[in-house]
């Protein structure tokens, strides 16, 4: 019995991993930031619906941030995700309008398959070039970004508004949560509402979290990003693991495009412009290191929410010009990079002294 108690207490005293520690810092900063916004800015943050609106407006960004986290933990990068979203939105909008299938779920299902197919094609192509031909990820995905943007413009230089009746009906659906709503002045209960895209984004966060934490593939991705030579010595198929990570990233990018279209049912050449930079920033703020091997998708989710909260704070303040948003994002990113450096270097020094 005493040995069992000792083992339990030993497990409890195990220190947090680098990924867990950085995630905890991100969650703490988000909680402080949002609480301060509730106190000092009031109405824009006090109701649950305002928080849900952050999820509704940033569902696609949450999904591609998860895709970036997977790739970055494995030591790679993917800057084509924003371009893939733009191409997916335009292609799906044109397909919905010209398919001739106006009623029933068939048109929506085929559109979803088209979105996933576009993402899969980019994921497979880029993953093959990076993993098996060993071309630098930045160069390959930069070419992918230019290719996707060019294809988007080739499909249509003019904005395309979705007119598909079944899809527009789907867009109007909301998940109502009455107990998180509020009572209006006339006494009516106004439930809090989540868009379908936000629900999908939350499900993706959960699925990716368990994949990285519990699945063999997730452990292989961490090992690949931590030390490729050690991963090879452990018998991990490095090329296949890297290839699969880019395939997943592509699929999630295609899904993000479909989710984006559900939030704003229209396509144009500037859709999701520079969203890949926001996704990289969200991943880094969430505790993912560009060097690989460290990261947590829960931290990435809260990193996205930090960027969304900053955007809303600036929109509600007198400093609502676009450059203030860019400056605030840059300052926050720099702060988290500095925090990561200080925290991880101090942990390494402590580990050396104790050993």
Secondary structure as UniProt FT lines:
FT   HELIX           2..12
FT   HELIX           18..41
FT   HELIX           43..46
FT   HELIX           48..57
FT   HELIX           59..73
FT   TURN            74..75
FT   HELIX           81..98
FT   HELIX           106..131
FT   HELIX           137..155
FT   STRAND          160..161
FT   HELIX           165..172
FT   STRAND          174..183
FT   TURN            185..186
FT   STRAND          189..195
FT   HELIX           196..214
FT   HELIX           216..226
FT   HELIX           228..233
FT   TURN            234..235
FT   HELIX           238..263
FT   STRAND          266..267
FT   TURN            269..274
FT   HELIX           275..285
FT   TURN            286..287
FT   TURN            290..291
FT   HELIX           297..316
FT   HELIX           322..354
//
